[in-house]
Amino acid sequence: MSAAAAAALAPLRLYLEFTRVTFLKMLAYRLRYYTGVVSYLVFVAGNAFLFRAVYTAMPPGQEIGGYDAESIVTYIAIAWIGRSLVFNNIDSELSTAVTEGNIALNLMKPVDFQVMTFFGALGELGFRLVLFTLPISVVVFPLFGVAGPPHAEAALGAVASFFLAFVVNSGVNFIVGTFALRMKSIYGVMRAKYIVLELLTGALVPLSFFPDALRRVTEWLPFQAIGYVPVTIYMGQRTGAALWEALALQAFWGVALYGIGAALWQSGVRRTSVQGG
């Protein structure tokens, strides 16, 4: 490798170190994620039994929002499995750093704080994939008869889409975390974000279940890019041009939220005061 190439890759190697450290840090607390597998199994089971009961009371073959009794179970299972993968703690960690005064140390590091945060979240993504999402899938797929992607395009598109969902979710969490620079305690904001994401990402029900007016509103928001879009790609509901348009939408929101987060961060840092040590 030439000296120029090595110099160009040096910043990437630096940020990848944050990815490695986060992975190892989470590995030290892996027991709580083993119990999380049971929690997610309960979530999937509860929703699956609920929807099966609803569809049982309807005429055979009846669909709601384009889903029948079998496909809705697959939707719910993949939505929760995907949530286990793209979830991260950027907002709560940033809030803790501000509250405890550790944010001052982070500001002194010769790195871009937002990029450092994102690469740290990549470490959490890797940990969740190996020790959380895959174990959940091994249990949920055979237990509830979850269908796989109908074709290769759906499978490859879903891989790309779930990664972009992680990027969008990270952007949302970073924006929420920046409020800690102004408010110090953002517990209420994080709770509100959690409720909004549960509803508008399609984790509870597909967005196609929503009334037309509300569904049209969600199409202008980034939240569907976190859950609904990747699940519908996985299920083969978006193919060809529609699939590429969905991925482009996710990429757009990933870039837009990064820019918004950067602006809020710079504004907050200029006026922040640090608590703690």
NUBA-572144 format. One record per residue (C-alpha): residue number from 1; residue in one letter; x, y, z. Coordinates in pm, 1 decimal. Last residue first. Layout:
N
rec num = NUM	residuo = a	X = X	Y = Y	Z = Z
...
***
This chain:
277
rec num = 277	residuo = g	X = -1707.4	Y = 1612.9	Z = 3707.5
rec num = 276	residuo = g	X = -2084.1	Y = 1670.2	Z = 3681.8
rec num = 275	residuo = q	X = -2275.7	Y = 1908.4	Z = 3463.2
rec num = 274	residuo = v	X = -2146.0	Y = 2077.0	Z = 3149.3
rec num = 273	residuo = s	X = -2277.9	Y = 2398.8	Z = 2997.7
rec num = 272	residuo = t	X = -2376.7	Y = 2409.5	Z = 2632.2
rec num = 271	residuo = r	X = -2414.4	Y = 2721.3	Z = 2419.8
rec num = 270	residuo = r	X = -2167.1	Y = 2660.4	Z = 2138.3
rec num = 269	residuo = v	X = -2209.4	Y = 2283.8	Z = 2164.5
rec num = 268	residuo = g	X = -2581.9	Y = 2310.0	Z = 2098.8
rec num = 267	residuo = s	X = -2550.1	Y = 2497.8	Z = 1770.5
rec num = 266	residuo = q	X = -2282.8	Y = 2262.5	Z = 1641.6
rec num = 265	residuo = w	X = -2488.7	Y = 1960.3	Z = 1742.8
rec num = 264	residuo = l	X = -2812.0	Y = 2096.2	Z = 1595.7
rec num = 263	residuo = a	X = -2639.9	Y = 2161.7	Z = 1261.0
rec num = 262	residuo = a	X = -2473.7	Y = 1818.8	Z = 1255.3
rec num = 261	residuo = g	X = -2802.7	Y = 1647.0	Z = 1344.4
rec num = 260	residuo = i	X = -2985.2	Y = 1823.7	Z = 1062.8
rec num = 259	residuo = g	X = -2714.6	Y = 1721.3	Z = 817.5
rec num = 258	residuo = y	X = -2717.3	Y = 1359.9	Z = 936.3
rec num = 257	residuo = l	X = -3096.9	Y = 1361.2	Z = 918.1
rec num = 256	residuo = a	X = -3085.0	Y = 1470.9	Z = 554.4
rec num = 255	residuo = v	X = -2821.1	Y = 1212.7	Z = 457.6
rec num = 254	residuo = g	X = -3009.4	Y = 919.0	Z = 612.3
rec num = 253	residuo = w	X = -3341.7	Y = 1056.2	Z = 489.1
rec num = 252	residuo = f	X = -3215.3	Y = 1061.3	Z = 131.8
rec num = 251	residuo = a	X = -3065.5	Y = 712.8	Z = 164.2
rec num = 250	residuo = q	X = -3400.0	Y = 578.3	Z = 285.6
rec num = 249	residuo = l	X = -3582.6	Y = 740.7	Z = -4.4
rec num = 248	residuo = a	X = -3323.2	Y = 606.8	Z = -248.9
rec num = 247	residuo = l	X = -3378.0	Y = 256.1	Z = -110.5
rec num = 246	residuo = a	X = -3753.7	Y = 292.7	Z = -161.8
rec num = 245	residuo = e	X = -3707.5	Y = 427.9	Z = -515.6
rec num = 244	residuo = w	X = -3477.7	Y = 135.3	Z = -594.4
rec num = 243	residuo = l	X = -3741.7	Y = -112.3	Z = -476.9
rec num = 242	residuo = a	X = -4019.7	Y = 62.5	Z = -670.1
rec num = 241	residuo = a	X = -3807.8	Y = 56.2	Z = -987.9
rec num = 240	residuo = g	X = -3778.1	Y = -322.3	Z = -977.1
rec num = 239	residuo = t	X = -3955.6	Y = -480.7	Z = -684.6
rec num = 238	residuo = r	X = -4136.5	Y = -361.9	Z = -372.8
rec num = 237	residuo = q	X = -4384.0	Y = -600.8	Z = -210.6
rec num = 236	residuo = g	X = -4126.9	Y = -879.2	Z = -202.8
rec num = 235	residuo = m	X = -4168.3	Y = -953.3	Z = 167.9
rec num = 234	residuo = y	X = -3818.8	Y = -828.2	Z = 247.0
rec num = 233	residuo = i	X = -3891.4	Y = -502.5	Z = 62.6
rec num = 232	residuo = t	X = -4208.8	Y = -460.0	Z = 267.8
rec num = 231	residuo = v	X = -4007.5	Y = -516.6	Z = 585.5
rec num = 230	residuo = p	X = -3735.5	Y = -270.0	Z = 482.5
rec num = 229	residuo = v	X = -3989.1	Y = 7.5	Z = 406.4
rec num = 228	residuo = y	X = -4209.6	Y = -36.7	Z = 713.5
rec num = 227	residuo = g	X = -3937.5	Y = -24.6	Z = 973.9
rec num = 226	residuo = i	X = -3683.1	Y = 257.3	Z = 974.8
rec num = 225	residuo = a	X = -3773.2	Y = 420.2	Z = 641.6
rec num = 224	residuo = q	X = -4133.2	Y = 455.3	Z = 764.6
rec num = 223	residuo = f	X = -3999.7	Y = 698.4	Z = 1026.6
rec num = 222	residuo = p	X = -3854.9	Y = 955.0	Z = 787.4
rec num = 221	residuo = l	X = -4179.0	Y = 1151.8	Z = 739.7
rec num = 220	residuo = w	X = -4351.2	Y = 1256.4	Z = 416.8
rec num = 219	residuo = e	X = -4500.2	Y = 911.4	Z = 356.8
rec num = 218	residuo = t	X = -4634.5	Y = 918.1	Z = 712.5
rec num = 217	residuo = v	X = -4869.6	Y = 1203.3	Z = 617.7
rec num = 216	residuo = r	X = -5014.4	Y = 1001.2	Z = 329.3
rec num = 215	residuo = r	X = -5084.0	Y = 715.1	Z = 569.9
rec num = 214	residuo = l	X = -5267.9	Y = 950.7	Z = 804.6
rec num = 213	residuo = a	X = -5500.0	Y = 1071.2	Z = 526.6
rec num = 212	residuo = d	X = -5552.7	Y = 720.5	Z = 386.5
rec num = 211	residuo = p	X = -5651.8	Y = 568.7	Z = 720.6
rec num = 210	residuo = f	X = -5375.7	Y = 342.4	Z = 853.9
rec num = 209	residuo = f	X = -5365.2	Y = -32.5	Z = 789.6
rec num = 208	residuo = s	X = -5121.0	Y = 22.7	Z = 499.4
rec num = 207	residuo = l	X = -4878.5	Y = 151.6	Z = 764.2
rec num = 206	residuo = p	X = -4835.8	Y = -207.2	Z = 877.1
rec num = 205	residuo = v	X = -4919.9	Y = -256.8	Z = 1246.0
rec num = 204	residuo = l	X = -4715.5	Y = -237.4	Z = 1567.0
rec num = 203	residuo = a	X = -4368.9	Y = -194.6	Z = 1415.6
rec num = 202	residuo = g	X = -4494.9	Y = 19.5	Z = 1126.9
rec num = 201	residuo = t	X = -4233.7	Y = 290.9	Z = 1175.7
rec num = 200	residuo = l	X = -4506.1	Y = 540.9	Z = 1265.7
rec num = 199	residuo = l	X = -4651.8	Y = 371.2	Z = 1574.8
rec num = 198	residuo = e	X = -4355.4	Y = 232.5	Z = 1766.4
rec num = 197	residuo = l	X = -4138.5	Y = 516.9	Z = 1644.1
rec num = 196	residuo = v	X = -4375.0	Y = 780.5	Z = 1783.3
rec num = 195	residuo = i	X = -4394.8	Y = 603.5	Z = 2119.2
rec num = 194	residuo = y	X = -4015.0	Y = 574.5	Z = 2146.2
rec num = 193	residuo = k	X = -3965.7	Y = 937.0	Z = 2045.5
rec num = 192	residuo = a	X = -4204.7	Y = 1049.3	Z = 2320.5
rec num = 191	residuo = r	X = -4012.2	Y = 842.3	Z = 2573.7
rec num = 190	residuo = m	X = -3684.9	Y = 989.9	Z = 2449.6
rec num = 189	residuo = v	X = -3823.0	Y = 1342.9	Z = 2482.6
rec num = 188	residuo = g	X = -3943.9	Y = 1273.4	Z = 2836.4
rec num = 187	residuo = y	X = -3604.2	Y = 1139.1	Z = 2939.6
rec num = 186	residuo = i	X = -3429.3	Y = 1439.7	Z = 2787.8
rec num = 185	residuo = s	X = -3261.5	Y = 1577.4	Z = 3099.2
rec num = 184	residuo = k	X = -2989.3	Y = 1838.5	Z = 3022.8
rec num = 183	residuo = m	X = -3234.8	Y = 2051.5	Z = 2821.1
rec num = 182	residuo = r	X = -3003.1	Y = 2236.1	Z = 2583.0
rec num = 181	residuo = l	X = -2711.3	Y = 1998.6	Z = 2525.0
rec num = 180	residuo = a	X = -2947.2	Y = 1708.5	Z = 2600.6
rec num = 179	residuo = f	X = -3145.4	Y = 1812.4	Z = 2292.5
rec num = 178	residuo = t	X = -2854.5	Y = 1679.8	Z = 2086.9
rec num = 177	residuo = g	X = -2956.9	Y = 1325.0	Z = 2180.8
rec num = 176	residuo = v	X = -3287.1	Y = 1353.5	Z = 1993.7
rec num = 175	residuo = i	X = -3096.4	Y = 1450.3	Z = 1678.9
rec num = 174	residuo = f	X = -2854.0	Y = 1162.3	Z = 1734.6
rec num = 173	residuo = n	X = -3143.5	Y = 920.0	Z = 1777.4
rec num = 172	residuo = v	X = -3310.5	Y = 1028.3	Z = 1453.0
rec num = 171	residuo = g	X = -2984.7	Y = 998.9	Z = 1260.2
rec num = 170	residuo = s	X = -2911.6	Y = 658.0	Z = 1408.8
rec num = 169	residuo = n	X = -3259.2	Y = 544.3	Z = 1303.7
rec num = 168	residuo = v	X = -3190.1	Y = 662.5	Z = 949.2
rec num = 167	residuo = v	X = -2855.0	Y = 480.6	Z = 934.5
rec num = 166	residuo = f	X = -3003.2	Y = 163.0	Z = 1085.1
rec num = 165	residuo = a	X = -3284.6	Y = 174.7	Z = 830.1
rec num = 164	residuo = l	X = -3015.2	Y = 208.7	Z = 562.1
rec num = 163	residuo = f	X = -2866.9	Y = -117.4	Z = 689.6
rec num = 162	residuo = f	X = -3213.5	Y = -274.7	Z = 689.4
rec num = 161	residuo = s	X = -3265.7	Y = -159.9	Z = 331.3
rec num = 160	residuo = a	X = -2939.4	Y = -299.9	Z = 197.8
rec num = 159	residuo = v	X = -3007.0	Y = -643.5	Z = 346.8
rec num = 158	residuo = a	X = -3373.4	Y = -623.4	Z = 240.6
rec num = 157	residuo = g	X = -3278.2	Y = -546.3	Z = -119.3
rec num = 156	residuo = l	X = -3055.1	Y = -852.8	Z = -130.0
rec num = 155	residuo = a	X = -3334.9	Y = -1077.7	Z = -3.1
rec num = 154	residuo = a	X = -3608.1	Y = -915.3	Z = -213.4
rec num = 153	residuo = e	X = -3400.7	Y = -939.1	Z = -530.5
rec num = 152	residuo = a	X = -3316.1	Y = -1300.7	Z = -448.1
rec num = 151	residuo = h	X = -3682.3	Y = -1409.9	Z = -440.2
rec num = 150	residuo = p	X = -3977.8	Y = -1467.5	Z = -207.6
rec num = 149	residuo = p	X = -3790.3	Y = -1350.9	Z = 105.2
rec num = 148	residuo = g	X = -3840.9	Y = -1606.8	Z = 383.7
rec num = 147	residuo = a	X = -4174.1	Y = -1695.2	Z = 539.1
rec num = 146	residuo = v	X = -4224.6	Y = -1703.1	Z = 914.9
rec num = 145	residuo = g	X = -4379.0	Y = -2031.5	Z = 1032.1
rec num = 144	residuo = f	X = -4435.0	Y = -1904.4	Z = 1384.5
rec num = 143	residuo = l	X = -4199.1	Y = -2135.0	Z = 1576.2
rec num = 142	residuo = p	X = -3974.4	Y = -2207.9	Z = 1279.0
rec num = 141	residuo = f	X = -3886.2	Y = -1842.2	Z = 1212.3
rec num = 140	residuo = v	X = -3908.1	Y = -1710.3	Z = 1569.8
rec num = 139	residuo = v	X = -3638.6	Y = -1920.3	Z = 1740.7
rec num = 138	residuo = v	X = -3355.6	Y = -1897.7	Z = 1487.8
rec num = 137	residuo = s	X = -3456.8	Y = -1538.4	Z = 1413.3
rec num = 136	residuo = i	X = -3420.0	Y = -1432.6	Z = 1776.8
rec num = 135	residuo = p	X = -3076.2	Y = -1596.7	Z = 1791.4
rec num = 134	residuo = l	X = -2975.0	Y = -1409.6	Z = 1472.5
rec num = 133	residuo = t	X = -3099.6	Y = -1072.2	Z = 1595.8
rec num = 132	residuo = f	X = -2935.2	Y = -1079.9	Z = 1939.2
rec num = 131	residuo = l	X = -2583.4	Y = -1218.2	Z = 1954.9
rec num = 130	residuo = v	X = -2454.1	Y = -1184.6	Z = 1599.9
rec num = 129	residuo = l	X = -2663.3	Y = -900.9	Z = 1457.0
rec num = 128	residuo = r	X = -2684.1	Y = -714.1	Z = 1786.9
rec num = 127	residuo = f	X = -2306.1	Y = -712.5	Z = 1826.3
rec num = 126	residuo = g	X = -2252.0	Y = -590.6	Z = 1471.6
rec num = 125	residuo = l	X = -2509.4	Y = -313.7	Z = 1512.1
rec num = 124	residuo = e	X = -2356.2	Y = -210.5	Z = 1846.3
rec num = 123	residuo = g	X = -2019.3	Y = -176.9	Z = 1674.9
rec num = 122	residuo = l	X = -2184.9	Y = 26.6	Z = 1401.0
rec num = 121	residuo = a	X = -2324.1	Y = 251.2	Z = 1677.3
rec num = 120	residuo = g	X = -1965.0	Y = 336.6	Z = 1770.1
rec num = 119	residuo = f	X = -1905.2	Y = 425.7	Z = 1407.2
rec num = 118	residuo = f	X = -2203.7	Y = 662.7	Z = 1419.6
rec num = 117	residuo = t	X = -2090.7	Y = 825.0	Z = 1743.3
rec num = 116	residuo = m	X = -1739.9	Y = 885.3	Z = 1606.1
rec num = 115	residuo = v	X = -1894.2	Y = 1041.6	Z = 1295.0
rec num = 114	residuo = q	X = -2100.2	Y = 1275.6	Z = 1513.7
rec num = 113	residuo = f	X = -1803.4	Y = 1361.7	Z = 1735.6
rec num = 112	residuo = d	X = -1569.5	Y = 1443.3	Z = 1446.1
rec num = 111	residuo = v	X = -1231.3	Y = 1346.7	Z = 1585.5
rec num = 110	residuo = p	X = -940.1	Y = 1513.3	Z = 1766.0
rec num = 109	residuo = k	X = -1088.1	Y = 1429.5	Z = 2109.9
rec num = 108	residuo = m	X = -1147.2	Y = 1730.5	Z = 2336.1
rec num = 107	residuo = l	X = -1522.2	Y = 1731.7	Z = 2275.8
rec num = 106	residuo = n	X = -1540.5	Y = 1375.0	Z = 2400.6
rec num = 105	residuo = l	X = -1374.4	Y = 1471.0	Z = 2727.1
rec num = 104	residuo = a	X = -1623.5	Y = 1754.3	Z = 2780.8
rec num = 103	residuo = i	X = -1912.5	Y = 1516.7	Z = 2710.4
rec num = 102	residuo = n	X = -1814.0	Y = 1322.2	Z = 3020.1
rec num = 101	residuo = g	X = -1994.5	Y = 1574.6	Z = 3239.6
rec num = 100	residuo = e	X = -2227.7	Y = 1319.2	Z = 3396.2
rec num = 99	residuo = t	X = -2544.6	Y = 1476.2	Z = 3254.3
rec num = 98	residuo = v	X = -2391.1	Y = 1545.5	Z = 2913.9
rec num = 97	residuo = a	X = -2247.6	Y = 1195.5	Z = 2872.1
rec num = 96	residuo = t	X = -2571.2	Y = 1042.7	Z = 2999.1
rec num = 95	residuo = s	X = -2775.3	Y = 1230.0	Z = 2738.6
rec num = 94	residuo = l	X = -2535.4	Y = 1123.3	Z = 2464.4
rec num = 93	residuo = e	X = -2564.1	Y = 762.8	Z = 2577.7
rec num = 92	residuo = s	X = -2944.4	Y = 786.1	Z = 2586.7
rec num = 91	residuo = d	X = -2963.2	Y = 934.6	Z = 2236.2
rec num = 90	residuo = i	X = -2712.4	Y = 698.5	Z = 2074.9
rec num = 89	residuo = n	X = -2864.2	Y = 384.6	Z = 2227.6
rec num = 88	residuo = n	X = -2924.2	Y = 170.7	Z = 1919.3
rec num = 87	residuo = f	X = -3205.3	Y = -16.5	Z = 1744.0
rec num = 86	residuo = v	X = -3137.5	Y = -133.9	Z = 1386.3
rec num = 85	residuo = l	X = -3106.5	Y = -506.0	Z = 1463.5
rec num = 84	residuo = s	X = -3375.7	Y = -574.5	Z = 1724.4
rec num = 83	residuo = r	X = -3611.5	Y = -359.4	Z = 1519.5
rec num = 82	residuo = g	X = -3551.8	Y = -582.5	Z = 1219.4
rec num = 81	residuo = i	X = -3655.1	Y = -887.1	Z = 1421.7
rec num = 80	residuo = w	X = -3961.8	Y = -695.9	Z = 1538.3
rec num = 79	residuo = a	X = -4067.3	Y = -597.1	Z = 1186.1
rec num = 78	residuo = i	X = -3974.2	Y = -942.2	Z = 1052.4
rec num = 77	residuo = a	X = -4207.8	Y = -1111.8	Z = 1300.6
rec num = 76	residuo = i	X = -4493.8	Y = -866.9	Z = 1247.4
rec num = 75	residuo = y	X = -4475.3	Y = -895.2	Z = 868.1
rec num = 74	residuo = t	X = -4449.1	Y = -1274.4	Z = 873.9
rec num = 73	residuo = v	X = -4754.7	Y = -1289.4	Z = 1098.4
rec num = 72	residuo = i	X = -4938.6	Y = -1050.5	Z = 865.0
rec num = 71	residuo = s	X = -4852.6	Y = -1275.2	Z = 569.7
rec num = 70	residuo = e	X = -5028.8	Y = -1575.4	Z = 721.6
rec num = 69	residuo = a	X = -5362.8	Y = -1418.4	Z = 815.8
rec num = 68	residuo = d	X = -5389.7	Y = -1209.7	Z = 499.2
rec num = 67	residuo = y	X = -5221.1	Y = -877.7	Z = 430.7
rec num = 66	residuo = g	X = -5304.3	Y = -615.2	Z = 165.1
rec num = 65	residuo = g	X = -5433.7	Y = -355.5	Z = 410.4
rec num = 64	residuo = i	X = -5664.9	Y = -611.6	Z = 564.9
rec num = 63	residuo = e	X = -5723.8	Y = -931.3	Z = 369.9
rec num = 62	residuo = q	X = -6000.9	Y = -1191.4	Z = 384.6
rec num = 61	residuo = g	X = -5896.7	Y = -1539.3	Z = 270.6
rec num = 60	residuo = p	X = -6142.3	Y = -1712.1	Z = 501.1
rec num = 59	residuo = p	X = -6419.0	Y = -1476.5	Z = 627.8
rec num = 58	residuo = m	X = -6319.3	Y = -1284.4	Z = 943.2
rec num = 57	residuo = a	X = -6319.4	Y = -1390.5	Z = 1310.4
rec num = 56	residuo = t	X = -6007.7	Y = -1598.3	Z = 1252.6
rec num = 55	residuo = y	X = -5836.7	Y = -1287.6	Z = 1113.4
rec num = 54	residuo = v	X = -5867.5	Y = -1103.8	Z = 1443.8
rec num = 53	residuo = a	X = -5753.9	Y = -1406.0	Z = 1647.3
rec num = 52	residuo = r	X = -5454.1	Y = -1451.1	Z = 1417.6
rec num = 51	residuo = f	X = -5374.0	Y = -1084.0	Z = 1465.3
rec num = 50	residuo = l	X = -5367.8	Y = -1114.2	Z = 1843.9
rec num = 49	residuo = f	X = -5176.0	Y = -1443.0	Z = 1842.0
rec num = 48	residuo = a	X = -4904.7	Y = -1289.0	Z = 1622.5
rec num = 47	residuo = n	X = -4887.2	Y = -971.9	Z = 1832.2
rec num = 46	residuo = g	X = -4841.7	Y = -1160.4	Z = 2158.7
rec num = 45	residuo = a	X = -4599.6	Y = -1410.5	Z = 2008.8
rec num = 44	residuo = v	X = -4381.1	Y = -1142.8	Z = 1851.8
rec num = 43	residuo = f	X = -4358.3	Y = -943.5	Z = 2173.7
rec num = 42	residuo = v	X = -4300.2	Y = -1256.7	Z = 2385.2
rec num = 41	residuo = l	X = -4021.4	Y = -1372.1	Z = 2155.3
rec num = 40	residuo = y	X = -3874.0	Y = -1023.9	Z = 2178.4
rec num = 39	residuo = s	X = -3859.4	Y = -1052.3	Z = 2555.5
rec num = 38	residuo = v	X = -3705.4	Y = -1401.1	Z = 2542.3
rec num = 37	residuo = v	X = -3429.4	Y = -1278.2	Z = 2311.1
rec num = 36	residuo = g	X = -3381.1	Y = -984.9	Z = 2548.2
rec num = 35	residuo = t	X = -3282.1	Y = -1231.3	Z = 2821.7
rec num = 34	residuo = y	X = -2982.8	Y = -1322.9	Z = 2607.2
rec num = 33	residuo = y	X = -2927.4	Y = -952.7	Z = 2552.8
rec num = 32	residuo = r	X = -2894.5	Y = -896.9	Z = 2928.1
rec num = 31	residuo = l	X = -2625.5	Y = -1165.7	Z = 2938.7
rec num = 30	residuo = r	X = -2416.0	Y = -987.4	Z = 2675.6
rec num = 29	residuo = y	X = -2287.2	Y = -718.8	Z = 2909.9
rec num = 28	residuo = a	X = -1913.9	Y = -766.8	Z = 2841.3
rec num = 27	residuo = l	X = -1992.4	Y = -816.1	Z = 2473.3
rec num = 26	residuo = m	X = -2137.3	Y = -465.9	Z = 2471.7
rec num = 25	residuo = k	X = -1799.1	Y = -319.5	Z = 2557.9
rec num = 24	residuo = l	X = -1625.9	Y = -540.5	Z = 2300.5
rec num = 23	residuo = f	X = -1856.8	Y = -421.8	Z = 2021.7
rec num = 22	residuo = t	X = -1819.8	Y = -59.6	Z = 2133.2
rec num = 21	residuo = v	X = -1439.8	Y = -88.4	Z = 2129.6
rec num = 20	residuo = r	X = -1436.9	Y = -239.3	Z = 1780.1
rec num = 19	residuo = t	X = -1662.3	Y = 28.9	Z = 1632.4
rec num = 18	residuo = f	X = -1460.8	Y = 303.2	Z = 1803.3
rec num = 17	residuo = e	X = -1148.4	Y = 150.9	Z = 1645.6
rec num = 16	residuo = l	X = -1324.1	Y = 173.4	Z = 1311.6
rec num = 15	residuo = y	X = -1309.2	Y = 551.9	Z = 1354.1
rec num = 14	residuo = l	X = -929.8	Y = 549.6	Z = 1368.4
rec num = 13	residuo = r	X = -896.2	Y = 304.5	Z = 1081.3
rec num = 12	residuo = l	X = -1117.9	Y = 529.8	Z = 870.4
rec num = 11	residuo = p	X = -903.1	Y = 833.7	Z = 958.7
rec num = 10	residuo = a	X = -585.1	Y = 644.8	Z = 854.3
rec num = 9	residuo = l	X = -723.5	Y = 525.4	Z = 520.7
rec num = 8	residuo = a	X = -614.3	Y = 835.7	Z = 327.8
rec num = 7	residuo = a	X = -268.9	Y = 829.3	Z = 488.4
rec num = 6	residuo = a	X = -225.3	Y = 464.0	Z = 394.8
rec num = 5	residuo = a	X = -330.7	Y = 538.1	Z = 36.5
rec num = 4	residuo = a	X = -79.9	Y = 822.4	Z = 10.8
rec num = 3	residuo = a	X = 198.6	Y = 611.8	Z = 160.8
rec num = 2	residuo = s	X = 134.7	Y = 340.4	Z = -96.1
rec num = 1	residuo = m	X = 0.0	Y = 0.0	Z = 0.0
***
